[in-house]
Structure formats: C-alpha cells, structure tokens
C-alpha cells in the first residue's frame, strides 16, 4: 500500500494577505507542514489562471460575480479574478514547507475551460498530470485537503475515487467559501455515494 498526500491550492490568494481570504486558512498551512512528513509521496496543486479566463465576471459584458452562464457547452459560475498567473496571489503560501513536496501541478490554464479538480479540467480530457504521477509511484491511497474556494477539494476527491484510488478527505483541514446547509448536504451526499472516506487530521499526526 502506497499513500499519497495532495495539498490543494494552498495559495496566498486565500490567506489573510490575499484578495479572497478563507476563514482559518493559516491553520491549514500549519497542518500541511506537520502532516506532509508522514507521507512518502506528496504533491501540491496551484490554481493558475490567465487574466483573460472566462470564469471571471469582468471578462463578460454586463455580467456579475455569482451569475451562472452557459459558455461553450459549459456551465460557469462567474467569480472575481483570482490566482492570476505570475502574480503574488497565485504563489503558494510563503509558510508552506516545500522540502517534502515532490511536484506542483497547475490547473485552470485554458482561458475557455474551467477546472475544479486537481486531476482534470472540467472537460474531463485535459489532465494536469497528477494521475500519471501517482500511478507511476504505485499509489493506492490518496489523502486530500486544502483550500476549496469553488469546491476544488471535493471535486478532486470525487475524481480520485473514480480513478481507482482509495480516497480520504481530511475534513477539518479544508477551508472553503461558506456553503448553505443544502449545499453542504449535497457535497456530503456526493462524497458518500462515491465511497470517499472523511477523516480528521488527528488520525494522521
């Protein structure tokens, strides 16, 4: 059995210094530094958008953040600009220890295709390279946590399970945009139906 840890989007954009602070985000970076030492395989992801990305409301005429639109046979929920390539906000957290991280996988680079998952863009064809990386190292079990501003951690967990990895979501080490009770229940339903197991960080320390 080979276990891997995936740290999802631990970027400065979502810390107090960034433009889209997620509550409690700093504590997740601290946990990441402690937990990653327990794994032989560690990878990180990085949201990496061009400034022209169509997920940004400002790149559409008369559209507002939060609007849902159809764009090239995709459903986009428009957001504010974030994690723009080569900007400070897109950098990984300054306090994140990098010595144990084997590779960083970037996603969301195609301006016309959104990508919630660490594994694929939403077209389910454009791979980030993460699945190939894990399979080359004979990984069987995947643990994920991090910043989930657009449900990225959940989408990544669902893809991980579908790809054949036994998948664990470290529930107390995820920080996200606040969800309604109904949205949280739907996430929980999807994870349970897929067979993703929720665990606490204390089980890994």
N, C-alpha and C positions, 0 to 999 in steps of 0.2 A: 504493500500500500504506500503510495506516494502522495503526500498532501501539498497543496499549494495555497498561498495567500494572495488574494487580489485586492489591492488598495485602490478604490475607485475615486478618481478626481479630487485628490487632496491638494487642491489648488488655492492660491492666495485670494482668488476672486470670492471664495466662500468663507473666508476668515474675517475677523473684525476689520482688518486693513483693506478689504476688498469692497467691491461695489454691490455684492449680493451676499451679505453675511448670513450664514445659517446659525441659529442658536446652538451654543455648545460645541461649535466646530473645533475650537482649540483642543478640547479634551480628546477628540478623536485622533488628532495628530499625536498626542501623548500616548494614547493606547497603541497606535500603529507602531511607534518606536519600541514599545515593550513586546508586543505580540509577534512582530516580524522575526524576532530572534528565535522563535520556536519552530520556524519553518525552513526547510531546505530549499524550497522554491518560492520566490516572492516576485510578483510583478505589480506594476502600478499603471494606472491609465490617466490620460490627460485629455480633457476636452480641448479641442484645438481648431477653433472656427476661423475661417476667413471673415474679414469685416463685411463682406457682401452676402453673408449667409442669409438664406430666405426664411430662416426661423426667427429672424429679428424683425420686429414690427416696423422699425424705421426703414426697412428696405422694401416696403409696400406702400403704395399711395393710400392715404386715409385709413390706415389700419392701426389698431391699438393693441398694446400688450394684453394678453389673455384671450384675444379673439382666436377662434378656430376657423381655419380656412382649408380649402382643397387646393393643393398645388402639385401639379404633375402627378396626379393619381395618389397623392399622399395627403394625410391629414396632419396639418401643422397647428399646434397651439403656440401662438406668437409670444415671444419673450423679449425682454430687454437685451441689449448687447452684453455678451459675457465671454470670457475666455478667448479673447481675440488673439490670434497667432502673434507671437513675438512681443506680447505686452506683459507688463508685470502681473496683471491679474491671472494670466494663463500659466504662470510659473507654479511649480509645485511648492508647497509650503516650505518656508525657509527653515523651520524647525524639524522638518521630516528628515530622519536619518536615511541616507541613501546607500550605505555600505552593503546592506543585505538585499537590496533590490536589484534583481538581475536585468530587467528590461522595463522600459516605459513604452506603453502603446498609446498612440494618439488616435483620436476618433473625431468624427464630425468635420472632416476636412473638405468634403464636397459641398459647395455652396448651395446645391439644389437638392441634397438628400440629408434628412435628419438622421441622427444616430443616438439612440438612448442606451444601447448595450455596449459593454466592453468588448464584445466579440464581433459584432456586425453593425453596419449601418442598417437603417430600417428597411432597406430593400432586401435584406437577408442574403445578399450576394457579395457585398463588399466586405471582406474580412479585414479586421485590424491586424491579424497575425497572431492574436493571443491563443486561439485554439491550436494552431500549429505548434506554437511554443510549448504549450502544456503537453501535447501528445508526444512531442519529441523527447520530453523528460519523463514520459510514462506516468504522468499524474493521474490519479484515480479520484482523489477527493479535493474539492475546491471550497475554500472559505472566502467570503467576500464581506467587505464593509467599506464605508467612506461617505462621501457627500452625494446626496441623491436629489439634486435640485429639480430634476424633471423625471424622477422615478428611475434614475440610471442604475442604482444598485439592484432594485427589484427586476428590471429588465435583464440585467446581466445575470442574475441568479437563475431566472427562468431559462435563458439561453444556455447557461452552463449545464443545467439539469437535462435539457433537451439534447444536448450534445453528448450525453452519456457520462458526465461526471457526477459523482455523489456530491451534492451541493449543500453548503451550510451558510446561512446568512447570520452574521453576528449582529443581532437585533439592537443591542444597546450601544453599538458603535456606528450607527447610521444617523446622519443628520440630514433633514430634508425640509423643503418648503412645507409649511403647515398643511395638513390634509384634513378634510372633513371626516366625520365619523363614517360616512358612507364610503368615501374614497379609501380610508384605511381598511375597512372591512373587505372591500373588493381586492385590495392588494393581498391581504391575508388569505382570502379565498383562492386567489390565483396561485400563490405560493404553495398552499396546502394541496391543491389539486395536482400541481406539478410534482409534488414529492420533495420540495425544498424543505430542509430542516432549519428551524430557528434555534440558535444557541446564544448564550451570553458570553461576554468577553472573559468572565472569571473562569470559564471552563478551559480557556486557552493559556492562562497565566500560571 
